[in-house]
Amino acid sequence: MELDYSQFHYFEDDKISPTCFCCISVGTIVPIGPEINSKKRQEKMGPGKEDLMKKRNKKKKDYQPNYFLSIPITNKEITRGIQTLQNTIIQQDKRLSRVMSNCGSFHVTLLVMHLLNEEEVNIGIDALLEIKTLIEEILQGRNLNLPFQGVGNFGNQVGFVKLAEGDHVPVLLEIAEAAKRTFQEKGIMAGENRSFKPHLTFMKLSKSPELRRKGVKKIDPELYEKFADHKFGEESLYRVDLCSMLKEKQSNGYYHCESSIVIGKKPVIIMDLIKEALRGERMGVLSKVKQIKELLSKPEIQAQITRELFEVRLGSHNNQEKSC
């Protein structure tokens, strides 16, 4: 039987790793062991590269997303609708106020990823800029409107507003897949094992570990059942942000944003402008009413009003007597 010499290594001395369990003389042919393979790989890779490989392998093993691509919710109609939903739940169980998402943070997650350091953050920013071109190619000048209707949950621990079914769904999935592919091609760990399910989270039980310790492990869906088919409104895909899950949030409650891209032009909806103008007028009137109430509640003002009313009544009484 002939030997396959491609599977062997020729040694020029008597030294060999103890893992081979034998001593060999000059010219002996032995199979390559794991340790020898490792040494040869280190020689080929050069100094430092072995550590980089180990770091990347560990990164895959310990993959924990810390950044994400966000489609922010800017439609005030959607925001107000979700706040009404949250208040309805809190009125029934005040403890759940701790698990509600801030209205400034409402968004749809397009992709999650792990960025190891600032260098990878910069790579992520470059990838985001490339995605802008891909999205515009997919949309071909059309607007992508995302209608939200109904409420769902993940294991009764996360509550979210559903993205309604329609032609917009496969387009959004195509955009998400293009984003994932772009980041992965740049060596970024991105995406999840589970399939992409776009949704708008409004509460998470994990936001309050204290409640979990007290035995609150699920949120009763009956608390929000009347919103099962509620139409919250539409959000146009106008902006995509690269956000950090861990860095301090902005003053409005939205996530720390490393970079953003703008898709097309933001549509101007006349009804939204009218509603916002009326709301501004109403808020102005309410503010004035509040000031008047505060003024009337002051003791000195109340005393002055009482005195003036008394003087008016007294004057009226005197006039009546004169006329008699």
Sequence and secondary structure as in RCSB ss.txt:
>XXXX:A:sequence
MELDYSQFHYFEDDKISPTCFCCISVGTIVPIGPEINSKKRQEKMGPGKEDLMKKRNKKKKDYQPNYFLSIPITN
KEITRGIQTLQNTIIQQDKRLSRVMSNCGSFHVTLLVMHLLNEEEVNIGIDALLEIKTLIEEILQGRNLNLPFQG
VGNFGNQVGFVKLAEGDHVPVLLEIAEAAKRTFQEKGIMAGENRSFKPHLTFMKLSKSPELRRKGVKKIDPELYE
KFADHKFGEESLYRVDLCSMLKEKQSNGYYHCESSIVIGKKPVIIMDLIKEALRGERMGVLSKVKQIKELLSKPE
IQAQITRELFEVRLGSHNNQEKSC
>XXXX:A:secstr
    GGGEEE SSS   GGG S   TT EEE  HHHHHHHHHHHH TTHHHHHHHHHHHHHT    EEEEEE   
HHHHHHHHHHHHHHHHH GGGGGGB  GGG EEEEEEEE  SHHHHHHHHHHHHHHHHHHHHHHTT   EEEEEE
EEEETTTEEEEEE  STHHHHHHHHHHHHHHHHHHTT EE  SS    EEEEEEGGG HHHHHTT     GGGGG
GGTT EEEEEE  EEEEEESSS   TTS  EEEEEEE S     HHHHHHHHHHHHHHHHHHHHHHHHHHHTSHH
HHHHHHHHHHHHHHHHHHHHHHH 
